[in-house]
């Protein structure tokens, strides 16, 4: 494919149905969680009418293009093929991402720098947040010819960097140990902070008298007090200054643990002690599937770190390269809603059994850390037929709900959340949308109620309570152009006016 074709590839992907497979549902078949079997490019396009702008956190672990082959993935793509594969998928993923959402992509040096350029183009360079470095190995590889590669990267982008904020990491016991309380301050443990700085401060050269009566003529040589005298005396009055045990030391500010923000800004180097390594990941998968191990799993603690930083309970998480199912498994345990997409049979042979064990309460991975005891469920889907024929016409057998979601999305650019049990689909930006299709009105006439008449228009308005502008899709209209204009109705004929892309 040419560069131009790569850029246009997402728009050319046909809309396909997502067909439920109830016999493969898991647990209580919660509709909030979806396991989809099929090509992820088609599946992402199929999700757009329902989930555009709704996903808080996306994590993907695409093939690294390492010139090797894994049992479950073709990881031996040419560079240009790899770029052609990843570009349209990133375009669709961006469409699904919420305005305050983020996307995390695992990669190594083979394509990492090219991925950065592509993601700069798709998400905007200003929305690049950082690159995490995950130390995935805990010991050198003696078989390495040049260097033992011990780390992977995780590239992180926001949909809108101005809207995205990370959740803080919990403070460690080691960090809290730095706080003491030698003067038994009722506000609890504290540690000192320097009250002087190198930067010039016009109000920072006053003398100080310590509680012992010692005169401190000014700040240490070459420095300035960081507070004005007025602010310094306020700290003294509030017992927020430490003069040393004998009351004669250079003053320092007391900073209380209770005043410290309850958490730590996430850092970009993630050690294997903190988030696990590749051997941890393999042990987790072996415990689940001793006879059918997935080649390149990620440890559950790694995914726990990402989901902790980038999402909250109830948020929607998406992984379109689900692999062994780690993202969905950890999201489920952490109380997130999730969508997982995986091609081929191992959506059923790997992902489904793993998620069924999660629902049953398996205690591997992060289960103990997050207090997981089981529960919940998901629905299983396969990709079905395209919504449109090659000539752009609506395919036979397309249900009302499917076409309604597509029309709503193509008209408004927002996901369809209606019940799809009435011709009135909803109102968006002062325009109502209606669809007369597939006998939705229960009309037994030849047209099945798919023809717009004056009586039907009156019925639509009466049942919806909407008397403003309206766009109506139907087989044809018995109202002339003047009557439609008078009624503030734009009529669009199915299938010809339905956009196939």
N, C-alpha and C positions, 0 to 999 in steps of 0.2 A: 504494500500500500504506500501511496505517496503521503507526504506530510499533510497536505490538504485533506486527503481521505481520512487520515487519523483523526483530525480535528472534527470532521463532520460525521464520524462513525456513530457517535451516540444518538444523533438525530435520526440516523437511518435504521436503527434497531426497531423491529416491529413490536407493537404492543401484543403481548400474549396473555392468555388466561392463567391464573393460578388455580389449579384444580385441587380441591381438598381430597385427602385420602384418609377418611375417618378411621379405617382399620389400623392405621399407623400412628394415630394420635397418642400422646403420652399423658398419663395422670388424669387430671380433671379436664383435659382438652381446653385449657385457657386460651381464648382467642387473642390475648395480648402477646403471646409468644408464638413464633412461627419458625418451623424448620422446613426449608424449601430445598427440594432436590432438583437440580438443573443448572444449566449454564448461567453463571452469575450476571453476565451482561444482559441477557433476556430477563432474568429475574429482577434485576434492579429497575429495568424499564417498566416491568409489570407492577412494581411497588409504587411508582411515582404518583399515580392518581389517588393513592390512599395515604401516602406517608411523606409527600414532599414537605421539606422544612420541619419534620417532626422528630428527627433522630438527634439525640443529645451527644452521643459518643459513637464514633465509628473506629473500629480496629480491624486492620487487615494484615495478613501475613502472606503476601503473594509469593509465587516461586521466585527464588533469588537469582535465577539464571546463572548457575554456578558451573555450567558445562558438565553436570553430573545428572544422574537419573534417579528419581525416587520411585518407589513402587506405586504410590498413589498420585504422583504429579509428574508431568513432563517438565523437568527443570533444566532442559537442554535447548533453550530457545536461542535463536540468533538475536543479537542486540536490537536490530530494527524490528524484529517480530515482537520482542519483549515490550518495546516502547508502544508499538501498535496495539498490543494487548492491554497495557495498563492505562493508556490515555483515555479512551472512552469510558472506562469503568470509573476513573476518577471524576470525570465530568458528571456522570449520573450520581455518584456518591455525594458530590457537592450539592446537587439539587435536593437530595434527601436530608442533608444536614440542617439542623436548626440554626437560627441566627446566633445563638449563644453556644453552639456546639463546636466540637473539635474532632479531628481525624488523626489517628495514630497509625503509622505504617512501618512495619518491621522490614529491615533491608540490611544488606552488607555492602562491602566495597565494590562488588561486581557491577551493580547498577545504582548504588546509593547516590552518587553525585548527579547522574542523569535524572534520577527520580526527583531530586531537589529542583532541577530546572523545570521539569514537567509540572511539578506541584506549584512552583512559583507562577507558572502560566495559568494553571487551572484555578488555583485558590487566591492568587495575588500575592506578590512577594511581601507586602506589608502584613499579611496574615500568617506568615511563618512565625511560629512561637519559639521552637528550639529543637535540638536533636538530643534525644536521650542516648547515652552509651550504656549498654547492658553488658556486663562481664558474664558471658555465658559459660565459660570454662573455668574450672578451679585449678587445673594443672596443665603444664605445657604438653603439646602434642609432639612426641619424639619423632613422629614420621613426617613432620612438616619439612619441606625442602628449603624454604627460605625463612619464614616466620610462623610461629604458632599463633594463629588468629584467635584471640580470646574474647572478642566482643562483637556484638551486633549493634546496629543503630535503630532507633525508632524516631522517624521524622514526625513532627507534630505541627499541624496547621489548625487555625481557627477558621470558621466560616466568616466571622467578623471579629478581628482581634480587639476591637474596642468594646465588644460585648462579652468576651469570654474571660472568666476568672477561674483559677484553679481552686480546688479544695485544699486546705492546708494538710500537711502530713502531721500525724500525731507526734508530740514531743517524746523523746526517748528518756529513759531513766538516767542515762549518762548526762544528757543536757540539763536535767533538773537537779542533779547532784551538785552543780556549780552554785546553787543557791543555798545560803546558810542563814542563820539568825543569831549571831553572837550577842546582840543586845536585847534579845527577847522581845522584839517589836511585835505588838499584837496583830500587825498586818501580815505576819508570816515571813517565810524565807525571802532573802534578797541577795543580790550581789552588787558590787560597786561598778561604777562607770566613771571614766575620767571627766572632770569638769573643765579641763583645758583643751585647747586645740591649736593647731599651727596656723590656721587661717586668721587673718587680721579681723579684729572686731573692735570697733571704735569704743564700745562700752565695756570692754573686757580687760581693763588694766587697773582696777581699784584694789586697795589693800583690804586684808581680812584679818580679824582677830579670832583666834580659836577659842573654844570653851576653857582651855587651860590658861588663857591670857597671852598666848604667844602671838606676836605680830607677824603676819605673813604679808610682806610688802606688795606682793603681786603674784601673778602666775609664774610658773617655771620659766627659765630663760628661753627666749625664742618662741613663746607660746602666749595665748590669750585666754582669759576665762571665757567659757562658752555661753555663760549666762550674764545678763546685766546684773548690776548690784541689787536692784529691786527684786528681780526674779530669784537671785541667789538667797536673799533674806527670807523670801517666801518658802523656799525649800528648807531652810534652817528652822523656821517656825513650825513646819510640818514634820520635823524630825526625818527629813529625807537626805541628810548630809552625814557622812561618816568621817570622823576625824581620827580614826585609829583607836586602839584600845586605851591609850593614855591621853587621848584628846589633843595631840600636838601635831598629827600628820597633816600633809597637804590634803585638803578636803576632796572627797569623792561623793558622787551622787549615789544614793541607794535606789536600785531598781528592783521592785518586788515581783516575785514569781506570779502573784495574783494579777499584776498589771500587764504581764506579758501576754500577747495574743496567743490564744489556746491552739497553737499549732506552729509548724515550721514551713516556710516556703519550699516547695519541692525543688530538689536539686537534679542536675542532669546526669550525674554518674550514679548508676545503680549496680551495686556489687552483688555477687552471687549469694553472699550471706544474707542480704536483705530480701531479694526477690527470687532466689533460686537459680539453678543452672540447668544445662541440657540433661544432665544425668538425673536430676530431680524429676524433670518432665518425663523422661523415659520410664522412670520407676512408677510414676503416677499412671501412665498409660498401660504399662505391663500389669499393674495390679488390676486394671479394668479389663484388659484384653490380652491375656498371656499368650494366646496363639495367633494374634493378628495385630501386631504393633504398628502404629502409624509412624512414618519415618522421621518427621521433624516437628515434634510437638513443642509447645511452650509451657513452662511451669505455671501452675495456677497462681502462685504468689506474684509472678510478673503481671498477670492479668488483673489480679486484685489491686496492685499498685495503680495501674492505669485507670481502672474503673473508679477507684477511690478519688483520684485527682480530678477526673473528667466527668463524673456523673453523680447523681444522688438516687436514693431509693425511689422507684417508680418511673425513673427516666427510661427512655428507649435506647437500647444499644444494638448496633448492627455489625455483623461480621460476614462479608461476602466471600471470604476464603476460609470457611469454617474449619477445614482440616479434621482434626480429631475431636473437635467440639469444645475446646477449652474455653473460648470466650463465652459461649452460651452457658456452659456449666457454671462458670464463676459468676456470670451475671445473674443466673437463677439463684444461686446461693446468697448473693448480695442484695436480692430484692429488686433487681432491675427488670424491666420488660426487655425482651430480646427478639431479634430476627437473625437467623443463621442460614446462610446459603452455601450449599456444597454440591458439586457436580458428581455424577457417577453413582455407582452402587453404594459406596461407603458412606453416603448420607444416611443410608439405612443400616449398613453393617457396622459403622463406627459411631457416628453422631447420635443416632437414635438410642442404641443400647447405653451409651454413656449418660445421656440425659435421663433415660428411664431409671438408671441407678441413682442419679442425683435426686430425682423425685422420690425415690424409695428411701433416701436418707443416707447415702454412702458417706463415709467419714474420711475419705482421702483428701489430699490437697489442702485447701483452705477451710474445710468444713468446720473444724474445731475453732479456728481463729475467728470465724464470722458467726459462730453459733448455729450452724446449719443442722437441722434435724429432719428435713424432708418436706414434701408437699408441692402443690402447684401442678402445672401441666403445660402442654403446648399442642398446637395443631400442625399436622404434617401436610405439605403441599408438593405437588409436582407441576412442572410447567406444561400447560396445555396448548391448544391451537392458537394461532394468531387471531386477534380480534378483527383484522381486516384481511381481505383477499389481496392478491398481488396487484389488482387494478384499483385498490383503495376502497372497495365496497365492503360493507359489513358482512362478516362471514355468517353462514347459516348457523342457527342454534345459539347465537349470542344472547345471553339473558339480559333482562332489563337492567338489573343492578350493575352489570359489567359495563354496558353502554352508558348508563347514567354517570358512573364514576369517571369514565373517559371524557364525556362531554363536559361535565363540571370542571374537570382538571384543565381541558383544552381551552375553556372559556375564561376561567378565573385564575388559573395557575396555582390553585390551592388544592389540598387533598379533600376528597369527598368523604364527609362523615355522616351523611344523611342515612335514613332507614331504607331508602329505595323502595318504599311501599306506596308511593303516590307519585303522580306525574310531576308535581311541584318539587323540584330538587332543592330549592333554597334561594336566598337572596344574597348577593355579593356586590358591594359598592353601589347600592341603589338600583341594581338590576336583578329581577327575578328570572329564574331559568326553569323551563318545563320540558318534559320529554314525553311524547306520545309514541309508544313503541311496545310491541309484543303483548298487546292486550292488557296493559296495566290497569285500564279502567274496568276490566271485566266485561267489555262490550262484545256482544255476540254477533255484531254486524260483520259484513264482508271485510270492512276496513279495520275491524277490531277496535274502533275508537281512536285510530291513529290519524284521523283527519281533523284539522282545526275548523270548527264551525262557531258561529256566534253563540249558540247555546253552550257549547263546550267551554269557550273562553269565559263566559259568565260563570260557569260552574267552577272553573279553575280559580277565578278571583274570589268567589264566595267561600270556597273551602279553605283557601289560603289566607284570606283577609288582606290580600295585597292588591292595591289599585294603581301602582306605579308602573314604570317601564318593565317590559317582559320580553324575553327571548324564548320562542317556542320552537322545538324541533318536532317534526312530524312528517308523514308521507306526503301530504299536500294540504293546502289551505283553501277553503271555500270563501274566504274573505279577500276582497280585492285590496290593492295597494293603498287606496285612499282610506278604506275602513281600518286596515291595519295601522296606518299612521295615526288616525284619529284615536285608536285604542292604545297607542304607544306600544305596539307589538312588532318585534322583528321576527319574521318567520324564516326558519331554515329547514330545508328539505332533507330528510334522510332517504338514502344514504349519502347523497351527493355533497351536502354541505358539512358532513362530519369529517373533521380533519383526521386523516389516517396517521399522521406523524405528530 
